């Protein structure tokens, strides 16, 4: 399967961008021939929300980038990149 770059969007790290990112990714995928984009909408909402809420992207001047790559009309890769956090993630010990 050949990968095809479909788009990149960079948003300010504000909560209002979540629905904008969700609609933008859906429009990109629909324009590329994808028919079922409901899961992509949900994924983008979750990832962008988390980036804005839990990383430096949510601070003044922060940014969130969303890249969309298609593999035919059935598979897509959605990457959300944020400005990072103050801490390094580590697994919890239970």
C-alpha positions as CSV (number, residue, x, y, z in Angstrom):
1,X,0.0,0.0,0.0
2,X,1.4,3.4,-1.0
3,X,1.3,6.2,1.5
4,X,0.0,9.5,0.4
5,X,0.4,12.8,2.3
6,X,-3.0,14.4,2.5
7,X,-2.5,17.4,4.7
8,X,-1.0,19.2,7.7
9,X,-2.6,21.7,9.9
10,X,-1.1,23.8,12.7
11,X,-3.4,25.2,15.4
12,X,-3.0,27.4,18.4
13,X,-3.2,25.4,21.6
14,X,-6.7,26.6,22.6
15,X,-9.8,24.5,23.3
16,X,-11.8,26.0,20.4
17,X,-9.5,24.3,17.9
18,X,-10.7,20.8,18.9
19,X,-13.9,20.9,16.7
20,X,-12.0,22.8,14.0
21,X,-9.3,20.0,13.8
22,X,-12.0,17.3,13.9
23,X,-13.9,18.9,11.0
24,X,-10.7,19.6,9.0
25,X,-9.4,16.0,9.2
26,X,-12.9,14.7,8.2
27,X,-13.0,17.0,5.2
28,X,-9.4,16.0,4.2
29,X,-10.3,12.3,4.4
30,X,-13.6,12.6,2.7
31,X,-11.9,14.6,-0.1
32,X,-9.4,11.8,-0.5
33,X,-12.2,9.2,-1.0
34,X,-12.6,7.9,2.5
35,X,-16.2,7.1,3.3
36,X,-16.3,6.3,7.0
37,X,-14.5,9.0,9.0
38,X,-16.3,8.8,12.3
39,X,-13.4,7.0,14.1
40,X,-11.0,9.6,12.7
41,X,-13.2,12.4,14.1
42,X,-13.2,10.7,17.6
43,X,-9.4,10.1,17.5
44,X,-8.6,13.7,16.5
45,X,-10.9,15.1,19.2
46,X,-9.2,13.0,21.9
47,X,-5.7,13.6,20.8
48,X,-6.0,17.4,20.3
49,X,-8.0,17.8,23.5
50,X,-5.2,15.9,25.4
51,X,-2.5,18.0,23.8
52,X,-4.3,21.3,24.7
53,X,-5.1,20.2,28.2
54,X,-2.0,18.2,29.3
55,X,1.0,19.7,27.5
56,X,2.8,23.0,26.9
57,X,0.7,23.4,23.8
58,X,-2.1,24.7,26.0
59,X,0.0,27.6,27.3
60,X,0.2,31.0,25.7
61,X,1.8,30.7,22.3
62,X,1.5,26.9,22.3
63,X,0.8,25.0,19.1
64,X,-0.7,21.6,18.0
65,X,0.1,20.1,14.6
66,X,-2.1,17.5,12.9
67,X,-0.8,15.5,9.9
68,X,-2.9,13.2,7.8
69,X,-1.5,10.4,5.6
70,X,-3.7,8.1,3.6
71,X,-3.1,4.5,2.5
72,X,-5.7,4.0,-0.2
73,X,-9.3,4.9,0.8
74,X,-9.6,2.6,3.8
75,X,-6.6,3.4,6.0
76,X,-5.2,6.6,7.3
77,X,-2.5,7.7,9.8
78,X,-3.3,10.7,11.9
79,X,-0.4,12.2,13.8
80,X,-0.9,14.9,16.5
81,X,2.2,16.6,17.7
82,X,2.2,18.9,20.8
83,X,4.8,21.1,22.5
84,X,5.6,18.5,25.2
85,X,5.1,18.3,28.9
86,X,7.0,19.5,31.9
87,X,7.6,15.9,33.0
88,X,8.7,12.7,31.4
89,X,6.0,10.0,31.2
90,X,6.7,6.8,33.1
91,X,4.6,3.7,33.8
92,X,2.8,3.6,37.1
93,X,3.8,0.9,39.5
94,X,0.8,-0.8,41.1
